[in-house]
Amino acid sequence: MAEVKIGNTLVGDGHPCFIVAEIGINHNGDIDIAKRLIDLAKFSGCDAVKFQKRTVEIVYTSEELAKPRESPFGTTNGDLKYGLEFGTEEYEEIDRYCREKRIPWFASCWDERSVDFIERFDVPCYKIASPSLTDDDLIRYTRSRGKPVILSTGMSSLEQIDHAVDVLGREDLVLLQATSTYPAEYSELNLSVIPRLKKCYGVPVGYSGHETGIPSSVAAAALGACVVERHITLERAMWGSDQAASLGPSGIIKMVSSIRLVEIAMGDGAKKVFEREMPILRKLRRKEYVFA
């Protein structure tokens, strides 16, 4: 049975679904909003929170950063990217606050310098975002840190996933089915890929969703997703590119509780007559076969 240990938690078949609240950049550069989102994740019963870390001048070209783009931070794309990026002070507070709240945190690192930055906090795992799946140098560097890796597979073919898995190796690896549209339409989610990826690679497989509702994420868990990751927000109408593809407070609370109910409902697969069925059986069944 394929399983991965993330911190103190075993993730894989036979274990509860590991539910990740993706804070990402929905904090809008405000540490107080980030802490309120951590509170929401903890209250709703999520198992971890995730952020995104970029070295802006490495990930984006100077031409890209100079492009006009209106935002609360200024008039260029660079103003926006730097405005959304937390530095040492903010991440030290995130680390302290998550320890206080007893909820693990980790990040998707978009460049090698960001891996080094996050490594100082001794996170339990690393996430490789879908855009980085074809960045061999980054995924090799991430793997060299010796931590479990969660690899998202949005906008990627099976051939590209094959290559990434070959580079990473299958030990301590979790794959996530994902579709990189924001918000994603239900016809794009392709949840049936989840059991296919499990069969192809023999590693734990989960789901990273960017849709607006919760039924598909719950269905993913029923299909065997051992990790479910969803963006969360304080309010979907807030400013920010990822807010509309996120779950608000009521949404993430309902999703977590629904996944936990589905886990109970799945049972152990052995057909049986339950004790609470016996009075109904005696009342309604006219004939009962007796087998030798």
C-alpha positions in Angstrom: 0.0 0.0 0.0 1.5 3.3 -1.1 1.8 5.9 1.6 3.8 9.0 2.4 4.6 10.5 5.8 4.0 14.2 5.9 5.2 15.5 9.3 3.5 13.1 11.7 0.7 12.2 9.3 0.5 9.1 7.0 -1.0 10.0 3.7 -2.3 7.3 1.3 -4.8 4.5 0.9 -6.3 3.4 4.2 -5.6 6.8 5.9 -7.9 9.8 6.2 -7.8 12.3 3.4 -5.2 14.9 4.0 -7.0 18.2 3.4 -4.9 21.2 2.5 -6.1 24.8 2.7 -4.3 26.7 -0.1 -3.8 30.2 1.1 -1.5 31.0 -1.7 -1.6 34.7 -2.4 -5.1 35.2 -1.1 -3.6 37.1 1.9 -3.1 40.1 -0.5 0.2 40.9 1.1 -1.4 41.4 4.5 -0.1 39.2 7.4 -3.2 39.8 9.4 -5.3 38.4 6.6 -2.9 35.4 6.3 -3.4 34.7 10.1 -7.2 34.9 9.7 -7.0 32.4 6.9 -4.9 30.1 9.1 -7.6 30.4 11.8 -10.2 29.5 9.2 -8.3 26.4 8.0 -7.8 25.3 11.6 -11.4 25.9 12.6 -12.7 24.0 9.5 -10.6 20.9 10.3 -8.0 21.2 7.5 -4.8 19.3 8.1 -2.4 21.9 6.7 -2.1 25.3 5.1 0.0 26.1 2.0 1.5 29.3 0.7 3.4 30.2 -2.5 6.9 31.5 -2.6 8.6 33.3 -5.5 11.8 35.2 -6.0 10.1 37.7 -8.2 13.2 38.9 -10.2 14.0 35.2 -11.0 10.5 34.0 -11.9 9.6 37.0 -14.0 11.6 38.8 -16.7 12.2 42.6 -16.4 9.9 43.1 -19.4 7.1 41.2 -17.7 7.5 43.1 -14.5 7.4 46.4 -16.4 4.1 45.7 -18.0 1.2 48.1 -17.0 -1.1 46.5 -14.5 -3.3 48.4 -12.1 -3.5 47.0 -8.5 -3.6 48.2 -5.0 0.2 48.1 -5.0 0.8 50.3 -8.0 0.6 50.5 -11.8 2.9 47.8 -13.0 3.0 44.0 -12.9 6.1 44.3 -10.8 4.4 46.4 -8.2 1.8 43.7 -7.9 4.2 40.7 -7.7 6.4 42.4 -5.1 3.4 43.6 -3.2 2.0 40.1 -2.9 5.3 38.5 -1.8 6.0 37.8 1.8 9.5 38.1 3.1 11.4 36.8 6.1 9.5 38.8 8.7 6.1 37.6 7.5 7.2 34.0 7.1 8.7 34.0 10.6 5.3 35.1 11.9 3.5 32.5 9.8 5.7 29.8 11.2 5.2 31.0 14.8 1.5 31.4 14.4 1.0 27.9 12.7 3.0 26.3 15.6 0.8 28.2 18.1 -2.3 27.0 16.3 -0.9 23.5 15.8 -1.4 23.3 12.1 1.4 22.4 9.7 2.3 24.7 6.8 4.4 24.4 3.7 4.7 26.2 0.3 5.0 25.7 -3.4 8.4 27.2 -4.4 8.7 28.5 -7.9 12.5 28.8 -8.0 15.6 27.4 -6.3 16.2 30.4 -4.1 12.7 30.1 -2.8 13.4 26.5 -1.8 16.4 27.7 0.2 14.2 30.4 1.8 11.5 28.0 2.9 13.9 25.3 4.0 15.0 27.3 7.0 11.5 26.7 8.5 11.8 22.9 8.4 8.5 22.4 6.6 7.1 18.8 6.4 7.0 18.7 2.6 7.2 20.7 -0.6 4.7 21.4 -3.3 5.6 21.7 -6.9 3.0 23.7 -8.7 1.6 22.7 -12.1 3.6 25.4 -14.0 6.8 24.0 -12.6 6.2 20.3 -13.6 8.5 20.6 -16.6 11.2 22.5 -14.8 13.7 19.6 -14.3 16.3 21.8 -12.5 13.7 23.0 -9.9 12.2 19.6 -9.2 15.6 18.1 -8.8 16.6 20.8 -6.4 13.4 20.5 -4.5 13.9 16.7 -4.2 17.5 17.3 -2.9 16.0 18.8 0.3 15.0 15.2 1.3 11.4 16.0 2.0 8.2 14.5 0.6 7.1 16.2 -2.6 3.5 16.9 -3.7 3.4 17.4 -7.5 0.4 19.0 -9.2 -0.3 18.0 -12.7 -2.4 20.7 -14.2 -1.9 21.6 -17.9 0.3 18.5 -18.3 0.2 15.4 -20.5 0.8 11.9 -19.3 4.1 12.0 -21.1 5.2 15.1 -19.2 4.1 13.5 -15.9 6.1 10.4 -16.8 9.2 12.5 -17.2 8.6 14.4 -14.0 8.1 11.2 -12.0 11.3 9.8 -13.6 13.2 12.9 -12.4 11.7 12.9 -8.9 11.5 9.1 -8.3 8.5 7.5 -6.7 9.5 7.5 -3.1 7.8 10.1 -0.9 5.8 11.4 -3.9 2.2 12.4 -4.1 0.6 13.3 -7.4 -2.4 15.7 -7.6 -4.9 15.7 -10.5 -5.5 19.3 -11.3 -6.9 21.5 -14.1 -5.3 24.9 -14.3 -8.3 27.1 -15.1 -9.5 29.7 -12.5 -12.3 29.0 -11.8 -12.4 25.6 -13.5 -15.6 24.4 -15.2 -17.0 21.1 -14.0 -16.6 19.6 -17.5 -12.8 20.3 -17.2 -12.1 18.5 -13.9 -11.6 15.0 -15.2 -11.8 13.3 -11.8 -11.6 9.8 -13.5 -7.9 10.5 -13.9 -7.4 10.0 -10.2 -7.6 6.1 -10.2 -5.7 6.1 -13.5 -2.8 8.0 -12.0 -2.8 5.6 -9.0 -2.6 2.6 -11.3 0.1 4.1 -13.6 2.5 5.3 -10.9 1.7 3.3 -7.7 2.0 6.4 -5.6 -0.6 8.2 -3.5 -2.8 10.5 -5.7 -4.9 13.4 -4.7 -6.8 16.3 -6.1 -6.2 20.1 -6.4 -9.4 21.8 -7.3 -10.0 25.3 -8.6 -13.8 25.0 -9.2 -16.4 27.1 -7.3 -18.3 24.4 -5.5 -17.6 21.5 -3.2 -19.3 18.3 -4.8 -16.5 17.5 -7.1 -13.9 17.7 -4.3 -16.0 15.4 -2.2 -16.3 13.0 -5.2 -12.6 13.1 -5.6 -12.2 11.8 -2.1 -14.7 9.0 -2.8 -12.7 8.1 -5.9 -9.6 7.6 -3.7 -7.9 11.0 -3.6 -5.7 10.8 -0.5 -5.1 14.6 -0.6 -7.6 17.3 -1.4 -6.3 20.8 -1.8 -8.5 23.9 -2.2 -7.9 27.6 -2.2 -9.6 29.4 0.7 -10.6 33.0 1.1 -12.3 35.2 3.7 -14.7 36.5 0.9 -14.8 35.4 -2.7 -15.5 39.0 -3.8 -12.2 40.3 -2.3 -9.6 41.7 -4.7 -7.2 39.2 -6.1 -6.9 36.8 -9.1 -7.5 33.6 -7.1 -10.4 34.7 -4.9 -13.1 33.6 -7.3 -11.7 30.1 -7.5 -11.6 29.7 -3.7 -13.9 28.5 -1.0 -15.2 31.0 1.5 -15.6 30.1 5.2 -18.9 28.2 4.8 -17.6 26.4 1.8 -14.4 25.0 3.3 -16.3 24.0 6.5 -18.9 22.1 4.5 -16.3 20.5 2.2 -14.2 19.2 5.1 -17.3 17.8 7.0 -18.6 16.2 3.8 -15.3 14.5 3.1 -15.2 13.1 6.6 -18.8 11.8 6.3 -17.9 10.2 2.9 -14.9 8.5 4.5 -17.2 7.0 7.1 -19.8 6.0 4.5 -17.3 4.2 2.3 -17.0 1.4 5.0 -14.6 -1.5 4.7 -16.0 -3.1 1.5 -17.3 -6.3 3.2 -21.0 -6.8 2.6 -22.8 -7.5 5.9 -26.1 -7.2 7.6 -25.9 -4.5 10.3 -27.3 -5.0 13.7 -29.6 -2.0 13.2 -31.0 -3.7 10.1 -32.3 -6.7 12.1 -35.6 -5.3 13.4 -36.4 -4.1 9.9 -35.5 -7.5 8.4 -37.8 -9.3 10.9 -40.6 -6.8 10.2 -40.5 -6.6 6.4 -38.9 -9.8 5.0 -41.5 -12.5 4.3 -39.1 -15.4 3.6 -35.6 -16.0 4.7 -33.3 -18.6 3.1 -31.2 -20.7 5.4 -27.9 -21.8 4.0 -26.0 -24.8 5.2 
